[in-house]
Amino acid sequence: MDESSSSGEGQKDASACQSDARRFRLTKEDRIRRSSEYARIMKKGVRYRTSHFHIRMLRNPLEVTRLGIAAGRKAGNACARNRIKRRLKEYFRLNREKLPPETDMVFIALKDASVLNTEQLFRELDRFFETEYKKWADTPLRGRSDCTRS
């Protein structure tokens, strides 16, 4: 019997893959879930606009960047709204390092957002974060949350 097969090396490789998978997961802690949190961000957050989204950003006292999505009926039928939400989650999941740290972000889908394919959506958001993120980083007190999480 081969000594290497029982050494457990394969398990170490599997656990490394799992840690990579965890890094790319979108967990409950990564999402904005309460209506009171949405209301706070909508009221106090800094507003931005792209061609297909309104974006509200507000710093949070947590050590994570969180995502919220609002896609009303103006954005299309249920299938189109769900597609928009899936694509936004995918962008958030894959591009966390480009996003501002310790920030709550709410994306509000506009009427024509459903016509974007995944590549177009990613390109639009990449362009936004390359330009607006620099402004966001340069103004540390703007959009600062004065609320603490309870």
C-alpha positions in Angstrom: 0.0 0.0 0.0 1.3 3.4 -0.9 2.2 5.6 2.0 1.2 8.9 0.3 -2.5 7.9 -0.2 -3.1 7.7 3.6 -1.1 10.8 4.5 -4.1 13.1 4.1 -2.5 15.4 1.6 -5.6 15.2 -0.6 -7.6 16.6 2.3 -5.4 19.6 2.7 -5.9 20.4 -1.0 -9.6 20.1 -0.6 -9.6 22.4 2.5 -7.6 25.0 0.5 -10.3 24.9 -2.2 -13.0 25.3 0.4 -11.3 28.4 1.8 -11.1 29.9 -1.7 -14.8 29.1 -2.2 -15.7 30.8 1.1 -13.9 33.9 0.0 -16.2 34.1 -3.1 -19.4 33.3 -1.3 -22.1 35.9 -0.7 -23.1 35.3 2.9 -25.9 36.9 5.1 -23.3 39.2 6.6 -22.5 40.5 3.1 -26.1 41.6 2.4 -28.3 44.4 3.7 -31.4 42.6 4.9 -33.5 44.9 7.1 -35.8 47.5 5.8 -34.5 49.9 8.5 -31.0 49.5 7.1 -32.3 50.2 3.6 -34.1 53.3 4.9 -31.0 54.6 6.7 -28.9 54.2 3.6 -31.5 55.8 1.4 -31.8 58.7 3.7 -28.1 59.4 4.7 -26.2 57.8 1.8 -24.3 59.5 -0.9 -26.1 59.3 -4.2 -24.6 58.3 -7.5 -26.0 57.4 -10.9 -24.9 55.3 -13.8 -26.8 54.8 -17.0 -28.9 51.9 -15.6 -28.6 52.2 -11.8 -29.0 54.6 -8.9 -26.4 53.8 -6.3 -26.5 54.8 -2.6 -23.3 54.4 -0.6 -22.9 54.9 3.2 -20.0 53.9 5.4 -20.8 51.3 8.0 -19.2 50.5 11.4 -18.8 46.9 10.4 -15.7 45.6 8.8 -17.4 44.3 5.6 -18.8 45.8 2.5 -22.5 45.0 2.2 -24.8 44.9 -0.8 -28.5 45.8 -1.2 -30.5 45.6 -4.4 -33.8 47.1 -5.2 -35.4 46.2 -8.5 -39.0 47.5 -8.8 -41.5 46.6 -11.4 -40.3 49.5 -13.6 -37.1 47.4 -14.2 -39.1 44.7 -15.9 -41.1 41.6 -15.2 -40.1 39.1 -12.4 -37.7 37.2 -14.7 -35.9 40.4 -15.7 -35.7 41.7 -12.1 -34.3 38.4 -10.9 -31.7 38.4 -13.7 -30.6 41.9 -12.7 -30.3 40.8 -9.1 -28.3 37.7 -10.0 -25.9 39.7 -12.1 -25.4 42.4 -9.5 -24.7 39.7 -6.8 -22.2 38.1 -9.2 -20.4 41.4 -9.8 -20.2 42.0 -6.0 -19.0 38.5 -5.3 -16.2 38.6 -7.9 -15.1 42.2 -7.5 -14.9 42.8 -3.7 -11.4 44.1 -3.9 -12.5 46.9 -6.2 -15.3 48.0 -3.9 -15.0 50.5 -1.1 -14.3 48.8 2.3 -16.7 49.1 5.2 -19.4 50.5 3.0 -23.1 49.7 2.5 -24.2 49.9 -1.1 -27.7 49.8 -2.5 -28.2 49.4 -6.2 -31.6 50.5 -7.5 -32.3 49.2 -11.0 -33.7 51.7 -13.5 -36.0 51.0 -16.4 -33.5 49.9 -19.0 -31.3 47.8 -16.7 -32.9 44.6 -17.9 -31.4 45.1 -21.4 -27.8 44.8 -20.1 -26.1 41.5 -20.6 -23.6 40.4 -17.9 -20.5 41.8 -19.8 -22.2 45.2 -20.2 -23.2 45.4 -16.6 -19.8 44.5 -15.4 -18.2 47.1 -17.7 -20.6 49.8 -16.5 -19.9 49.0 -12.8 -16.1 48.8 -13.4 -16.2 52.2 -15.0 -18.2 53.6 -12.1 -16.0 52.2 -9.4 -12.8 53.3 -11.2 -14.0 56.9 -11.2 -16.4 57.4 -8.3 -14.6 55.2 -5.8 -11.6 57.5 -6.0 -13.9 60.4 -5.1 -15.4 58.3 -2.3 -11.9 57.4 -0.9 -10.8 61.0 -1.0 -13.7 62.2 1.2 -13.5 60.0 4.3 -16.2 62.0 6.2 -18.7 62.2 3.4 -21.3 59.5 3.8 -19.9 58.5 7.2 -22.4 56.7 9.3 -23.0 58.1 12.7 -25.1 55.1 13.7 -23.6 52.1 15.4 -25.0 48.6 14.8 -27.1 47.3 17.7 
